[in-house]
């Protein structure tokens, strides 16, 4: 089972909500809204998705839904090979779910992002890849420092609790105290849980630096690992739970 979440950001306040979940069992795709969609609608007037008009319905398809498919780069594009290299996806593993998991599926024309539901790896570790966020809000010297980063260089987390938009914001910093981006909002709650349990085992490394003219949102690829302790459950808060609790027979859950 492969699972992705879809997040929406209010364009005015930059408040962020996980609003949907996409499952793929190898044969069928399934999309359901999560409780975050109700919160986003109630607080900021989230209008819902044209592709999925009913918040209380389970949507299924043997083909990837257009909302997600349109966030993929076509194989026929001349820059497709470079794009897969930017994402650092191994050869032959560039399936749609893997690409969306790594790229985030972000588009300049909307306020959505896709991110994966983490699973323990073969060493029973929490392991997730992400691109550093917020680079467009940083000064030019941050981009210069990013260009100097080396693969597997260790990055450090700093809690920016006075951030006016997000009091849980986590900065990504180098050993010499340069800010090189932000940890994605969708994993921040998990990071706090994991650090409170065993902070020494939470590690973020540079996976890849893509030079210009790579878009800033794909510039710094990071890899995070941590101990997956027995009672840890990622994305366990209410906003990630499906609105529909009685999934029909033949449909699957995460």
HUQUILIN-V375606 format. One record per residue. SS is DSSP state (alpha for helix, beta for strand, coil for the rest). Layout:
{{SS} {SS}}
This chain:
{{coil} {beta} {beta} {beta} {beta} {beta} {beta} {beta} {beta} {coil} {coil} {coil} {coil} {coil} {coil} {beta} {beta} {beta} {beta} {beta} {beta} {beta} {beta} {beta} {coil} {coil} {coil} {coil} {beta} {beta} {beta} {beta} {beta} {beta} {alpha} {alpha} {alpha} {alpha} {alpha} {alpha} {alpha} {alpha} {alpha} {alpha} {coil} {coil} {coil} {coil} {beta} {coil} {coil} {beta} {coil} {coil} {coil} {coil} {coil} {coil} {beta} {beta} {beta} {coil} {coil} {coil} {coil} {alpha} {alpha} {alpha} {alpha} {coil} {coil} {coil} {coil} {coil} {coil} {coil} {coil} {coil} {coil} {alpha} {alpha} {alpha} {alpha} {alpha} {alpha} {alpha} {alpha} {coil} {coil} {coil} {coil} {coil} {coil} {coil} {coil} {alpha} {alpha} {alpha} {alpha} {alpha} {alpha} {alpha} {alpha} {coil} {coil} {coil} {coil} {coil} {coil} {coil} {coil} {beta} {beta} {beta} {beta} {beta} {coil} {coil} {coil} {beta} {coil} {coil} {coil} {coil} {beta} {beta} {beta} {beta} {beta} {beta} {beta} {coil} {beta} {coil} {alpha} {alpha} {alpha} {coil} {coil} {alpha} {alpha} {alpha} {alpha} {alpha} {alpha} {alpha} {coil} {coil} {coil} {coil} {coil} {coil} {coil} {beta} {beta} {beta} {beta} {beta} {beta} {coil} {coil} {coil} {coil} {coil} {coil} {coil} {coil} {coil} {coil} {beta} {beta} {beta} {beta} {coil} {coil} {coil} {coil} {coil} {beta} {beta} {beta} {beta} {coil} {coil} {alpha} {alpha} {alpha} {alpha} {alpha} {alpha} {alpha} {alpha} {alpha} {alpha} {alpha} {alpha} {alpha} {alpha} {alpha} {alpha} {alpha} {coil} {beta} {beta} {beta} {beta} {beta} {beta} {beta} {coil} {coil} {coil} {coil} {coil} {coil} {alpha} {alpha} {alpha} {coil} {beta} {beta} {beta} {beta} {beta} {beta} {beta} {beta} {coil} {coil} {coil} {coil} {coil} {coil} {coil} {coil} {coil} {coil} {alpha} {alpha} {alpha} {coil} {beta} {coil} {coil} {coil} {coil} {coil} {coil} {coil} {coil} {coil} {coil} {coil} {coil}}
